């Protein structure tokens, strides 16, 4: 959430930066008018309370001096009602201002490309060259069906569209991948392994920026507890420290979290309908960091390297792009996307995002830190990244390591987990 004090002081800059995302953010002018009205009311309430307190002192003095305080009582008899009316106005303004700030995205970083959509993203790195074949390669949905390791039709029967049953070596490949990813990040990269609940409450969804803007994308549990299926491990893991004050000596805090994620994929009708690129349910290994403000840029670059390492060890071609303002996630100031080469698309497709929210999520979730015992609490910076999306990594392996006979070579780093070197 944006800081209302900074918005007051830097209104033109804030609106200009936000406009780089696309859309009209002139409504922030109205937010500031309401904020001014709010501050005027606060002053009125303070004046009335001071008048009432002064009158109370006078009444006490009059009683001690055996004077008649009737006239003073007349002066203040309606002050309580006036304060109550003003408090109601104040409460209404507070709610309106808070809602408008909650639906306002984070400021894009000044140094990222200005653009409309993914076409304007800036490529900054490539690893390996796209895979070439001396035969006609198959898409992963055909490969998996012939190998009987993914079943799309029966998953649709069981649940509906955009769900998949993994079976046999398909299920083992999925399990091998998230175990490999967790081992890499926890043992070699120094993240603390983390397995959060799969259900989160409304406050958690607000804290990381999913609500109120994207509530239509969430699966809600049908009872009175206001619980939602986790859309990404970012939500429960960031909210682990909600309403807490951390110690500077513990920063950066690094978690690697495995969860199954659930998304309605509202607005994606007709996109990636075949295979397992865009599912309502998918497994993901997430990287989360809590850092001091001065360290978050450096930690973002380190997190990117940690995610890239997964694909490098698997031997998969990929590229890294710096997202433009129009493609930037709601809560993020800066994001790198890692895109893996998929022969079926003859293109690079996103397999992970590495993002710095700076203090935006911490302000929403009230996560602070103290530099020492005497210092004033400050908001931490939060970072999150994919380490990686497991299903899309399965796709990349099936398509890039396929053989002419329809078998799949298992990458060497996965063979100890898979116990086989070929899927056939």
GIJOSUL-V237636 format. One record per residue. N is the residue number from 1. RES is the residue in three letters. PHI is phi in degrees with one decimal (NA if undefined). OMEGA is omega in radians with two decimals (999 if undefined). Layout:
n=N res=RES phi=PHI omega=OMEGA
n=N res=RES phi=PHI omega=OMEGA
//
This chain:
n=1 res=UNK phi=NA omega=3.13
n=2 res=UNK phi=-72.3 omega=3.12
n=3 res=UNK phi=-82.5 omega=-3.10
n=4 res=UNK phi=-62.1 omega=3.12
n=5 res=UNK phi=-66.1 omega=3.10
n=6 res=UNK phi=-65.9 omega=3.12
n=7 res=UNK phi=-62.6 omega=3.09
n=8 res=UNK phi=-59.3 omega=-3.02
n=9 res=UNK phi=-79.2 omega=-3.05
n=10 res=UNK phi=-130.1 omega=-3.05
n=11 res=UNK phi=-54.3 omega=-3.08
n=12 res=UNK phi=-61.7 omega=-3.14
n=13 res=UNK phi=-64.3 omega=-3.12
n=14 res=UNK phi=-62.4 omega=-3.11
n=15 res=UNK phi=-66.7 omega=3.12
n=16 res=UNK phi=-65.7 omega=3.13
n=17 res=UNK phi=-64.3 omega=-3.14
n=18 res=UNK phi=-64.3 omega=-3.13
n=19 res=UNK phi=-64.5 omega=3.09
n=20 res=UNK phi=-65.9 omega=3.09
n=21 res=UNK phi=-73.9 omega=-2.97
n=22 res=UNK phi=95.5 omega=-3.11
n=23 res=UNK phi=99.7 omega=-3.07
n=24 res=UNK phi=-107.7 omega=-3.14
n=25 res=UNK phi=-112.4 omega=3.13
n=26 res=UNK phi=-66.4 omega=3.11
n=27 res=UNK phi=-61.5 omega=3.10
n=28 res=UNK phi=-66.9 omega=3.02
n=29 res=UNK phi=-60.4 omega=3.13
n=30 res=UNK phi=-67.1 omega=3.08
n=31 res=UNK phi=-58.8 omega=-3.13
n=32 res=UNK phi=-69.3 omega=3.05
n=33 res=UNK phi=-64.6 omega=3.10
n=34 res=UNK phi=-65.6 omega=3.10
n=35 res=UNK phi=-64.2 omega=3.10
n=36 res=UNK phi=-65.9 omega=3.10
n=37 res=UNK phi=-60.5 omega=3.12
n=38 res=UNK phi=-60.5 omega=-3.12
n=39 res=UNK phi=-68.7 omega=3.07
n=40 res=UNK phi=-64.2 omega=3.13
n=41 res=UNK phi=-63.8 omega=3.12
n=42 res=UNK phi=-57.9 omega=3.13
n=43 res=UNK phi=-65.0 omega=3.11
n=44 res=UNK phi=-62.1 omega=3.14
n=45 res=UNK phi=-63.4 omega=3.13
n=46 res=UNK phi=-62.2 omega=3.12
n=47 res=UNK phi=-63.8 omega=-3.14
n=48 res=UNK phi=-64.1 omega=3.14
n=49 res=UNK phi=-67.8 omega=3.10
n=50 res=UNK phi=-65.5 omega=3.11
n=51 res=UNK phi=-63.9 omega=3.13
n=52 res=UNK phi=-66.5 omega=3.12
n=53 res=UNK phi=-64.8 omega=3.13
n=54 res=UNK phi=-65.5 omega=3.12
n=55 res=UNK phi=-64.5 omega=3.13
n=56 res=UNK phi=-62.1 omega=3.10
n=57 res=UNK phi=-63.6 omega=3.13
n=58 res=UNK phi=-63.6 omega=-3.14
n=59 res=UNK phi=-60.0 omega=3.10
n=60 res=UNK phi=-60.2 omega=3.13
n=61 res=UNK phi=-65.9 omega=3.14
n=62 res=UNK phi=-59.0 omega=-3.12
n=63 res=UNK phi=-65.3 omega=3.12
n=64 res=UNK phi=-66.7 omega=-3.13
n=65 res=UNK phi=-92.7 omega=3.12
n=66 res=UNK phi=58.1 omega=3.04
n=67 res=UNK phi=-96.8 omega=-3.14
n=68 res=UNK phi=-86.5 omega=-3.09
n=69 res=UNK phi=-91.7 omega=-3.04
n=70 res=UNK phi=-55.7 omega=-3.10
n=71 res=UNK phi=-62.6 omega=3.13
n=72 res=UNK phi=-68.3 omega=3.10
n=73 res=UNK phi=-58.8 omega=3.14
n=74 res=UNK phi=-63.1 omega=-3.11
n=75 res=UNK phi=-64.5 omega=-3.02
n=76 res=UNK phi=-112.8 omega=-3.00
n=77 res=UNK phi=-63.6 omega=-3.12
n=78 res=UNK phi=-105.4 omega=-3.10
n=79 res=UNK phi=-62.0 omega=3.14
n=80 res=UNK phi=-58.5 omega=3.12
n=81 res=UNK phi=-66.0 omega=3.13
n=82 res=UNK phi=-63.3 omega=3.13
n=83 res=UNK phi=-64.2 omega=-3.14
n=84 res=UNK phi=-62.3 omega=3.12
n=85 res=UNK phi=-62.4 omega=-3.14
n=86 res=UNK phi=-65.3 omega=3.11
n=87 res=UNK phi=-63.1 omega=3.09
n=88 res=UNK phi=-65.2 omega=3.09
n=89 res=UNK phi=-62.5 omega=-3.14
n=90 res=UNK phi=-64.1 omega=3.13
n=91 res=UNK phi=-61.2 omega=-3.14
n=92 res=UNK phi=-64.6 omega=3.12
n=93 res=UNK phi=-65.4 omega=3.11
n=94 res=UNK phi=-58.8 omega=-3.13
n=95 res=UNK phi=-65.8 omega=3.14
n=96 res=UNK phi=-66.1 omega=-3.14
n=97 res=UNK phi=-65.5 omega=-3.13
n=98 res=UNK phi=-61.6 omega=-3.13
n=99 res=UNK phi=-61.8 omega=-3.14
n=100 res=UNK phi=-62.4 omega=3.11
n=101 res=UNK phi=-71.6 omega=3.13
n=102 res=UNK phi=-67.7 omega=3.13
n=103 res=UNK phi=-94.0 omega=3.10
n=104 res=UNK phi=-93.9 omega=-3.11
n=105 res=UNK phi=-70.8 omega=3.10
n=106 res=UNK phi=-69.4 omega=3.06
n=107 res=UNK phi=-70.2 omega=3.03
n=108 res=UNK phi=-67.4 omega=3.09
n=109 res=UNK phi=-62.1 omega=-3.09
n=110 res=UNK phi=-65.8 omega=-3.00
n=111 res=UNK phi=-96.7 omega=3.13
n=112 res=UNK phi=-92.7 omega=-3.11
n=113 res=UNK phi=-62.1 omega=3.04
n=114 res=UNK phi=-91.6 omega=-3.10
n=115 res=UNK phi=-165.0 omega=-3.04
n=116 res=UNK phi=-92.6 omega=-3.06
n=117 res=UNK phi=-153.3 omega=-3.04
n=118 res=UNK phi=-59.0 omega=3.11
n=119 res=UNK phi=-64.9 omega=-3.10
n=120 res=UNK phi=-100.0 omega=3.08
n=121 res=UNK phi=-68.1 omega=-3.05
n=122 res=UNK phi=-106.0 omega=3.09
n=123 res=UNK phi=-72.7 omega=-3.12
n=124 res=UNK phi=-120.0 omega=-3.10
n=125 res=UNK phi=-163.2 omega=2.95
n=126 res=UNK phi=-129.5 omega=3.08
n=127 res=UNK phi=-124.4 omega=-3.07
n=128 res=UNK phi=64.4 omega=3.08
n=129 res=UNK phi=-99.5 omega=3.12
n=130 res=UNK phi=-53.8 omega=-3.09
n=131 res=UNK phi=-64.2 omega=3.07
n=132 res=UNK phi=-115.3 omega=-3.13
n=133 res=UNK phi=-126.1 omega=3.02
n=134 res=UNK phi=-100.0 omega=3.03
n=135 res=UNK phi=-145.1 omega=-3.14
n=136 res=UNK phi=-80.5 omega=-3.09
n=137 res=UNK phi=-72.1 omega=3.12
n=138 res=UNK phi=-102.3 omega=3.01
n=139 res=UNK phi=-71.7 omega=-3.02
n=140 res=UNK phi=-61.9 omega=-3.13
n=141 res=UNK phi=-67.8 omega=3.08
n=142 res=UNK phi=-74.6 omega=3.11
n=143 res=UNK phi=-58.5 omega=-3.07
n=144 res=UNK phi=-66.9 omega=3.12
n=145 res=UNK phi=-68.2 omega=3.12
n=146 res=UNK phi=-65.3 omega=3.12
n=147 res=UNK phi=-83.0 omega=-3.13
n=148 res=UNK phi=59.4 omega=3.12
n=149 res=UNK phi=-115.2 omega=3.01
n=150 res=UNK phi=-132.9 omega=3.14
n=151 res=UNK phi=-125.7 omega=-3.10
n=152 res=UNK phi=-85.4 omega=-3.07
n=153 res=UNK phi=-65.6 omega=-3.11
n=154 res=UNK phi=-71.6 omega=3.07
n=155 res=UNK phi=-64.4 omega=3.08
n=156 res=UNK phi=-64.2 omega=3.09
n=157 res=UNK phi=-64.4 omega=-3.10
n=158 res=UNK phi=-67.4 omega=-3.00
n=159 res=UNK phi=-126.8 omega=-3.09
n=160 res=UNK phi=158.2 omega=-3.12
n=161 res=UNK phi=-69.7 omega=-3.14
n=162 res=UNK phi=65.7 omega=2.97
n=163 res=UNK phi=-128.5 omega=-3.10
n=164 res=UNK phi=-140.5 omega=2.98
n=165 res=UNK phi=-96.3 omega=3.00
n=166 res=UNK phi=-93.3 omega=3.14
n=167 res=UNK phi=-146.2 omega=3.09
n=168 res=UNK phi=55.7 omega=-3.11
n=169 res=UNK phi=-71.0 omega=3.01
n=170 res=UNK phi=-68.9 omega=3.09
n=171 res=UNK phi=-64.6 omega=-3.14
n=172 res=UNK phi=-67.8 omega=3.10
n=173 res=UNK phi=-64.4 omega=3.09
n=174 res=UNK phi=-59.9 omega=-3.13
n=175 res=UNK phi=-65.8 omega=3.12
n=176 res=UNK phi=-61.4 omega=-3.10
n=177 res=UNK phi=-66.6 omega=-3.10
n=178 res=UNK phi=-73.6 omega=3.02
n=179 res=UNK phi=-67.7 omega=3.09
n=180 res=UNK phi=-60.7 omega=-3.13
n=181 res=UNK phi=-63.5 omega=3.13
n=182 res=UNK phi=-63.3 omega=3.11
n=183 res=UNK phi=-61.6 omega=-3.13
n=184 res=UNK phi=-61.5 omega=-3.06
n=185 res=UNK phi=-74.3 omega=-3.11
n=186 res=UNK phi=-77.5 omega=-3.02
n=187 res=UNK phi=-87.5 omega=-3.07
n=188 res=UNK phi=-93.4 omega=-3.06
n=189 res=UNK phi=-98.3 omega=2.99
n=190 res=UNK phi=82.0 omega=3.06
n=191 res=UNK phi=-86.0 omega=3.04
n=192 res=UNK phi=-82.7 omega=-3.12
n=193 res=UNK phi=-68.5 omega=-2.95
n=194 res=UNK phi=-144.6 omega=3.09
n=195 res=UNK phi=-128.9 omega=-3.04
n=196 res=UNK phi=-85.7 omega=3.03
n=197 res=UNK phi=-62.6 omega=3.09
n=198 res=UNK phi=-87.6 omega=3.09
n=199 res=UNK phi=-107.3 omega=-3.14
n=200 res=UNK phi=-130.6 omega=-3.14
n=201 res=UNK phi=-94.7 omega=-3.08
n=202 res=UNK phi=-61.0 omega=-3.13
n=203 res=UNK phi=-59.9 omega=3.11
n=204 res=UNK phi=-67.5 omega=3.14
n=205 res=UNK phi=-67.4 omega=3.07
n=206 res=UNK phi=-68.9 omega=-3.05
n=207 res=UNK phi=-58.5 omega=-3.11
n=208 res=UNK phi=-97.3 omega=3.03
n=209 res=UNK phi=103.9 omega=3.09
n=210 res=UNK phi=-68.9 omega=-3.14
n=211 res=UNK phi=-113.2 omega=0.06
n=212 res=UNK phi=-87.6 omega=-2.98
n=213 res=UNK phi=-62.6 omega=-2.98
n=214 res=UNK phi=-118.4 omega=-3.09
n=215 res=UNK phi=-63.9 omega=-3.13
n=216 res=UNK phi=-66.2 omega=-3.13
n=217 res=UNK phi=-84.4 omega=-3.00
n=218 res=UNK phi=-95.1 omega=2.98
n=219 res=UNK phi=-87.8 omega=-3.10
n=220 res=UNK phi=-102.0 omega=3.06
n=221 res=UNK phi=-75.8 omega=-3.00
n=222 res=UNK phi=-86.3 omega=2.99
n=223 res=UNK phi=-152.9 omega=-3.00
n=224 res=UNK phi=-92.3 omega=-3.08
n=225 res=UNK phi=-93.3 omega=-3.14
n=226 res=UNK phi=55.9 omega=3.09
n=227 res=UNK phi=-106.4 omega=-3.08
n=228 res=UNK phi=-134.0 omega=3.05
n=229 res=UNK phi=-69.3 omega=-3.10
n=230 res=UNK phi=-55.6 omega=3.14
n=231 res=UNK phi=-85.9 omega=3.12
n=232 res=UNK phi=-172.3 omega=-3.12
n=233 res=UNK phi=-62.6 omega=3.07
n=234 res=UNK phi=-55.1 omega=-3.04
n=235 res=UNK phi=-66.3 omega=-3.14
n=236 res=UNK phi=-67.7 omega=-3.05
n=237 res=UNK phi=-74.4 omega=3.07
n=238 res=UNK phi=-62.3 omega=-3.07
n=239 res=UNK phi=-75.4 omega=3.05
n=240 res=UNK phi=-54.7 omega=-3.12
n=241 res=UNK phi=-106.2 omega=-3.14
n=242 res=UNK phi=-57.5 omega=3.12
n=243 res=UNK phi=63.2 omega=3.10
n=244 res=UNK phi=-122.5 omega=3.07
n=245 res=UNK phi=-115.2 omega=-3.10
n=246 res=UNK phi=-89.3 omega=3.13
n=247 res=UNK phi=-100.2 omega=-3.12
n=248 res=UNK phi=-53.6 omega=-3.08
n=249 res=UNK phi=-67.3 omega=3.14
n=250 res=UNK phi=-88.9 omega=-3.09
n=251 res=UNK phi=-87.7 omega=-0.08
n=252 res=UNK phi=-75.8 omega=2.99
n=253 res=UNK phi=-96.1 omega=-3.04
n=254 res=UNK phi=-126.3 omega=3.09
n=255 res=UNK phi=-118.0 omega=2.89
n=256 res=UNK phi=-117.7 omega=-2.99
n=257 res=UNK phi=-120.8 omega=3.02
n=258 res=UNK phi=-104.2 omega=3.02
n=259 res=UNK phi=-145.9 omega=2.81
n=260 res=UNK phi=-89.7 omega=-3.10
n=261 res=UNK phi=-107.7 omega=-3.09
n=262 res=UNK phi=-131.9 omega=3.13
n=263 res=UNK phi=-141.7 omega=3.10
n=264 res=UNK phi=-70.6 omega=-3.08
n=265 res=UNK phi=57.1 omega=3.08
n=266 res=UNK phi=-59.8 omega=3.12
n=267 res=UNK phi=86.3 omega=-3.11
n=268 res=UNK phi=-107.2 omega=-3.13
n=269 res=UNK phi=-55.9 omega=3.12
n=270 res=UNK phi=87.2 omega=-3.12
n=271 res=UNK phi=-98.3 omega=3.05
n=272 res=UNK phi=48.9 omega=-3.07
n=273 res=UNK phi=-77.8 omega=3.14
n=274 res=UNK phi=-98.3 omega=3.09
n=275 res=UNK phi=78.6 omega=-2.99
n=276 res=UNK phi=-121.1 omega=3.11
n=277 res=UNK phi=-70.0 omega=-3.07
n=278 res=UNK phi=-130.1 omega=-3.05
n=279 res=UNK phi=-116.0 omega=3.02
n=280 res=UNK phi=-75.9 omega=-3.12
n=281 res=UNK phi=-133.6 omega=3.13
n=282 res=UNK phi=-155.4 omega=3.13
n=283 res=UNK phi=-92.5 omega=-3.07
n=284 res=UNK phi=-153.4 omega=2.98
n=285 res=UNK phi=-105.7 omega=-3.04
n=286 res=UNK phi=-110.9 omega=3.02
n=287 res=UNK phi=-115.5 omega=-3.10
n=288 res=UNK phi=-130.9 omega=3.05
n=289 res=UNK phi=-134.1 omega=2.95
n=290 res=UNK phi=-115.6 omega=-3.05
n=291 res=UNK phi=-133.1 omega=2.94
n=292 res=UNK phi=-69.6 omega=-3.09
n=293 res=UNK phi=-53.6 omega=-3.07
n=294 res=UNK phi=-72.2 omega=-3.08
n=295 res=UNK phi=-105.9 omega=-2.95
n=296 res=UNK phi=-67.3 omega=3.13
n=297 res=UNK phi=-64.7 omega=3.11
n=298 res=UNK phi=-64.8 omega=-3.12
n=299 res=UNK phi=-67.4 omega=3.07
n=300 res=UNK phi=-63.5 omega=-3.14
n=301 res=UNK phi=-65.5 omega=3.12
n=302 res=UNK phi=-67.7 omega=3.11
n=303 res=UNK phi=-64.2 omega=3.09
n=304 res=UNK phi=-58.8 omega=3.13
n=305 res=UNK phi=-62.9 omega=3.12
n=306 res=UNK phi=-62.2 omega=3.12
n=307 res=UNK phi=-70.3 omega=3.12
n=308 res=UNK phi=-58.7 omega=-3.08
n=309 res=UNK phi=-58.5 omega=3.12
n=310 res=UNK phi=-58.8 omega=-3.10
n=311 res=UNK phi=-70.5 omega=3.12
n=312 res=UNK phi=-65.1 omega=3.12
n=313 res=UNK phi=-68.8 omega=3.10
n=314 res=UNK phi=-77.7 omega=-3.13
n=315 res=UNK phi=77.1 omega=-3.11
n=316 res=UNK phi=-106.4 omega=3.10
n=317 res=UNK phi=-70.1 omega=3.13
n=318 res=UNK phi=-152.8 omega=3.00
n=319 res=UNK phi=-137.5 omega=3.09
n=320 res=UNK phi=-118.0 omega=3.10
n=321 res=UNK phi=-123.6 omega=3.04
n=322 res=UNK phi=-92.7 omega=-3.04
n=323 res=UNK phi=-67.0 omega=3.07
n=324 res=UNK phi=-79.6 omega=-3.06
n=325 res=UNK phi=-60.8 omega=-3.10
n=326 res=UNK phi=-77.7 omega=-3.11
n=327 res=UNK phi=-108.6 omega=-3.05
n=328 res=UNK phi=-74.6 omega=3.09
n=329 res=UNK phi=-63.6 omega=-3.03
n=330 res=UNK phi=-52.8 omega=-3.01
n=331 res=UNK phi=-92.5 omega=-2.94
n=332 res=UNK phi=-103.9 omega=3.02
n=333 res=UNK phi=-92.8 omega=-3.13
n=334 res=UNK phi=-149.4 omega=-3.13
n=335 res=UNK phi=-142.7 omega=2.92
n=336 res=UNK phi=-104.4 omega=2.97
n=337 res=UNK phi=-102.1 omega=2.97
n=338 res=UNK phi=-99.4 omega=-3.09
n=339 res=UNK phi=-118.6 omega=-3.13
n=340 res=UNK phi=-92.7 omega=3.14
n=341 res=UNK phi=-77.5 omega=3.09
n=342 res=UNK phi=-120.3 omega=-3.13
n=343 res=UNK phi=-56.5 omega=-3.11
n=344 res=UNK phi=-64.3 omega=3.10
n=345 res=UNK phi=-95.1 omega=-3.00
n=346 res=UNK phi=52.0 omega=-3.05
n=347 res=UNK phi=-161.9 omega=3.01
n=348 res=UNK phi=-85.4 omega=3.11
n=349 res=UNK phi=-126.5 omega=-3.09
n=350 res=UNK phi=-57.8 omega=3.06
n=351 res=UNK phi=-124.3 omega=3.12
n=352 res=UNK phi=-170.0 omega=3.06
n=353 res=UNK phi=-124.3 omega=-3.14
n=354 res=UNK phi=-121.3 omega=-2.91
n=355 res=UNK phi=-133.2 omega=3.04
n=356 res=UNK phi=-119.1 omega=3.09
n=357 res=UNK phi=-89.4 omega=-3.00
n=358 res=UNK phi=51.9 omega=-3.05
n=359 res=UNK phi=-95.9 omega=-3.03
n=360 res=UNK phi=-63.1 omega=3.13
n=361 res=UNK phi=-72.7 omega=-3.14
n=362 res=UNK phi=-61.8 omega=3.12
n=363 res=UNK phi=-69.2 omega=3.11
n=364 res=UNK phi=-68.0 omega=-3.07
n=365 res=UNK phi=-95.0 omega=3.12
n=366 res=UNK phi=57.0 omega=3.11
n=367 res=UNK phi=-111.9 omega=-3.06
n=368 res=UNK phi=-125.8 omega=3.03
n=369 res=UNK phi=-143.5 omega=3.07
n=370 res=UNK phi=-120.3 omega=-3.13
n=371 res=UNK phi=-72.0 omega=3.04
n=372 res=UNK phi=-158.6 omega=-3.03
n=373 res=UNK phi=-62.4 omega=-3.07
n=374 res=UNK phi=-95.0 omega=-3.03
n=375 res=UNK phi=-80.4 omega=3.12
n=376 res=UNK phi=-79.8 omega=3.11
n=377 res=UNK phi=-60.4 omega=3.08
n=378 res=UNK phi=-124.1 omega=3.07
n=379 res=UNK phi=-75.7 omega=3.04
n=380 res=UNK phi=-74.0 omega=2.92
n=381 res=UNK phi=-103.0 omega=3.12
n=382 res=UNK phi=-113.7 omega=3.10
n=383 res=UNK phi=-129.2 omega=3.02
n=384 res=UNK phi=-143.9 omega=-3.13
n=385 res=UNK phi=-153.3 omega=3.08
n=386 res=UNK phi=-86.2 omega=-3.10
n=387 res=UNK phi=-131.3 omega=0.40
n=388 res=UNK phi=-140.1 omega=2.98
n=389 res=UNK phi=-68.5 omega=-2.96
n=390 res=UNK phi=-69.9 omega=-3.11
n=391 res=UNK phi=-59.4 omega=3.14
n=392 res=UNK phi=-69.7 omega=3.06
n=393 res=UNK phi=-70.7 omega=3.02
n=394 res=UNK phi=-57.0 omega=3.12
n=395 res=UNK phi=-56.9 omega=-3.10
n=396 res=UNK phi=-62.4 omega=3.13
n=397 res=UNK phi=-67.2 omega=-3.14
n=398 res=UNK phi=-57.1 omega=-3.03
n=399 res=UNK phi=-79.3 omega=-3.07
n=400 res=UNK phi=-82.9 omega=-3.10
n=401 res=UNK phi=-107.8 omega=3.11
n=402 res=UNK phi=-70.7 omega=3.10
n=403 res=UNK phi=-111.7 omega=-3.08
n=404 res=UNK phi=-60.6 omega=-3.13
n=405 res=UNK phi=-84.4 omega=3.10
n=406 res=UNK phi=90.3 omega=3.08
n=407 res=UNK phi=-81.0 omega=-3.13
n=408 res=UNK phi=-124.2 omega=3.04
n=409 res=UNK phi=-75.4 omega=3.11
n=410 res=UNK phi=-84.6 omega=3.09
n=411 res=UNK phi=-53.9 omega=-3.04
n=412 res=UNK phi=-56.3 omega=-3.09
n=413 res=UNK phi=-67.6 omega=-3.14
n=414 res=UNK phi=-94.4 omega=-3.06
n=415 res=UNK phi=-60.9 omega=3.06
n=416 res=UNK phi=-63.0 omega=3.11
n=417 res=UNK phi=-82.9 omega=-3.07
n=418 res=UNK phi=-79.2 omega=-3.07
n=419 res=UNK phi=67.8 omega=3.03
n=420 res=UNK phi=-140.7 omega=3.10
n=421 res=UNK phi=-109.9 omega=3.11
n=422 res=UNK phi=-141.0 omega=2.99
n=423 res=UNK phi=-94.8 omega=-3.10
n=424 res=UNK phi=-147.7 omega=999
//
